[in-house]
């Protein structure tokens, strides 16, 4: 039943993207929307330092992994070159 009703509605609004844009426009027009965005922005600001610390930790770990793997990758590369006679 829903599919039978939703197909013409979606087609009239430009497909699923048009329907989603219509729903998004409706939500943004609600009187409570500014309060929601204010709340979400506060939560983002509260978590920024934690996220930044985690990102820095991940960057350091990635750099350390790269430093550890470069010699083995270089060895593999030189082994390939020796096998093909270069």
C-alpha positions, 0 to 999 in steps of 0.5 A: 500500500505504501509503495503504491502511494509513494511511487507517484509522490516520489515521481512528482517530487523528482524521485527519492532525492526530491522527496528527501529534500522536501522532508529536509526542508520541512524539518529545517522549517520547524520552530524547534530546529534552531534549538536542535542545531544549537544543542548539536553544535554544543555537543560538537564543541564539547567533543572537539578536544577528544576527537583531536587527541584521538586523531593525533594518536592515530597519526602518530601510530600510522607514522610509527607503522610506516617507519617500521614497514618501510625497511621490509617493503624496501627489502621486498622491492630489492628482492623483486629486482634481484629476481628479475635480474636488475 
